[in-house]
Amino acid sequence: MIECAENADCCESTEVTYSNLLKTYNSARTKIVTRYTSWKEIEDQIWKYAEECPDLIESCDILGACWDGSDRMNDEKCSCPDFVYPSCPATQCEYGEPSIEDCSCPAPVIVAEPEPIFQTVPKDS
């Protein structure tokens, strides 16, 4: 699809249409990741309280649905399905791979010149 958008003669979609689709996808992806992140923060807080007060969670039913709306498993941790980050659309980074959280590219690593460990001492004349 990327090649198609770059070489518009192979499909009926224009570059503008493709660009708008990417913006829509990125917006939806951001909403999904943000919603999961908010749910995970609350989930972590619930389990922190549960460790301090073991009688707090009598059954998994009182916790509500998982991040994806599915029912919790009836195990010790009332488990939910693992979250899989949606893929980043055609993100090419000059230095490394894009961040799985927000598809941003890493900044280049700048390494400073090391300080000399030993210094030469001039001989007395």
C-alpha positions as CSV (number, residue, x, y, z in Angstrom):
1,M,0.0,0.0,0.0
2,I,2.9,2.4,0.7
3,E,4.3,1.8,-2.8
4,C,0.8,2.2,-4.2
5,A,0.5,5.6,-2.5
6,E,4.0,6.6,-3.7
7,N,3.3,5.4,-7.2
8,A,-0.3,6.5,-7.7
9,D,-0.5,4.9,-11.1
10,C,-0.9,1.5,-9.5
11,C,-4.2,2.2,-7.7
12,E,-7.1,4.6,-7.6
13,S,-6.2,6.2,-4.2
14,T,-4.5,9.5,-4.3
15,E,-1.7,10.6,-2.0
16,V,-4.1,12.8,-0.1
17,T,-6.4,9.9,0.5
18,Y,-3.6,7.7,1.7
19,S,-2.3,10.5,4.0
20,N,-5.8,11.0,5.5
21,L,-6.0,7.2,6.1
22,L,-2.7,7.3,7.9
23,K,-3.9,10.2,10.1
24,T,-7.1,8.3,10.9
25,Y,-5.2,5.2,11.8
26,N,-2.7,7.1,14.0
27,S,-5.6,8.8,15.8
28,A,-7.4,5.5,16.4
29,R,-4.1,3.9,17.5
30,T,-3.5,6.7,20.0
31,K,-7.0,6.3,21.4
32,I,-6.5,2.6,21.9
33,V,-3.1,2.9,23.5
34,T,-4.3,5.8,25.8
35,R,-7.4,3.8,26.8
36,Y,-5.3,0.7,27.7
37,T,-2.8,2.8,29.6
38,S,-5.5,4.4,31.7
39,W,-7.1,1.0,32.4
40,K,-3.7,-0.4,33.3
41,E,-2.9,2.4,35.8
42,I,-6.3,1.7,37.6
43,E,-5.7,-2.0,37.4
44,D,-2.2,-1.7,39.0
45,Q,-3.7,0.5,41.8
46,I,-6.5,-2.1,42.5
47,W,-3.9,-4.8,42.9
48,K,-1.7,-2.7,45.1
49,Y,-4.7,-2.2,47.4
50,A,-5.5,-5.9,47.2
51,E,-2.0,-6.8,48.4
52,E,-2.5,-4.5,51.4
53,C,-6.0,-5.8,52.1
54,P,-6.4,-9.4,50.8
55,D,-10.2,-9.5,51.5
56,L,-10.8,-6.6,49.2
57,I,-11.5,-8.8,46.1
58,E,-14.0,-11.5,47.0
59,S,-14.4,-12.6,43.4
60,C,-13.3,-11.5,39.9
61,D,-16.9,-10.4,39.1
62,I,-16.6,-7.2,41.2
63,L,-13.6,-6.0,39.1
64,G,-15.6,-5.4,36.0
65,A,-14.5,-6.2,32.4
66,C,-11.0,-6.4,31.0
67,W,-9.4,-3.6,29.0
68,D,-10.9,-5.1,25.8
69,G,-14.4,-5.6,27.3
70,S,-13.9,-9.3,27.7
71,D,-14.7,-11.2,30.9
72,R,-11.9,-11.8,33.4
73,M,-10.5,-15.3,33.8
74,N,-11.4,-16.9,37.1
75,D,-7.9,-17.3,38.3
76,E,-5.9,-15.9,41.3
77,K,-5.2,-12.6,39.5
78,C,-8.5,-12.3,37.6
79,S,-6.4,-12.2,34.5
80,C,-7.2,-10.4,31.3
81,P,-5.8,-10.9,27.8
82,D,-2.4,-9.4,27.2
83,F,-2.4,-6.1,25.4
84,V,-0.7,-6.1,22.0
85,Y,0.2,-2.7,20.8
86,P,-1.2,-2.0,17.3
87,S,1.6,-1.8,14.7
88,C,3.1,1.6,13.8
89,P,2.2,2.5,10.2
90,A,5.2,2.8,7.9
91,T,7.4,4.6,10.4
92,Q,11.0,4.6,9.3
93,C,13.5,5.9,11.8
94,E,17.0,7.0,11.0
95,Y,18.3,5.7,14.4
96,G,16.7,2.4,15.5
97,E,13.1,1.2,15.6
98,P,10.0,3.3,16.4
99,S,8.7,3.3,20.0
100,I,5.9,0.7,20.4
101,E,4.0,3.1,22.6
102,D,3.8,6.1,20.4
103,C,5.6,5.2,17.1
104,S,8.1,8.0,17.7
105,C,11.7,7.6,16.5
106,P,14.5,7.5,19.0
107,A,16.9,10.4,19.1
108,P,20.5,9.8,18.0
109,V,22.9,8.8,20.8
110,I,25.6,11.3,21.3
111,V,28.7,9.9,22.9
112,A,31.0,12.4,24.6
113,E,34.7,12.1,24.2
114,P,36.2,10.3,27.3
115,E,38.4,12.2,29.6
116,P,42.0,11.0,29.7
117,I,42.7,8.7,32.6
118,F,46.4,9.5,32.8
119,Q,48.1,12.7,32.1
120,T,51.7,13.0,31.1
121,V,53.9,14.9,33.5
122,P,56.7,17.0,31.9
123,K,60.3,15.9,33.0
124,D,62.3,18.4,35.0
125,S,65.0,19.9,32.9
